[in-house]
């Protein structure tokens, strides 16, 4: 196990097999890069950190979709989109 930075540890696959408990403990404190033949193949993080990453990605995706919708709305012709009331009227016909 090699500490690359304060928040990152490098572990080889063979070491992962033999020291899994110790490495899982390390993953609670910071990320662990898992390497094979001196190339990174995976990252091990705690479930709490993974959930934080997922929430951040979801938020960023929502922001990006909001910007896309705003751009589409600015560039659209009024006939391209119906407001909800117009859509309801068309459905009732």
KAZI-V597889 format. One record per run of one state. SS is the DSSP state (h for helix, s for strand, l for the rest). FROM is the first residue (numbers start at 1). LEN is the number of residues. Records with the same first field share a line. If there is no record, write none. Layout:
BEGIN
SS->FROM-LEN  FROM-LEN
END
This chain:
BEGIN
l->1-1  6-2  19-1  30-1  37-2  45-2  76-8  93-1
s->2-4  8-5  31-6  39-6
h->13-6  20-10  47-29  84-9
END
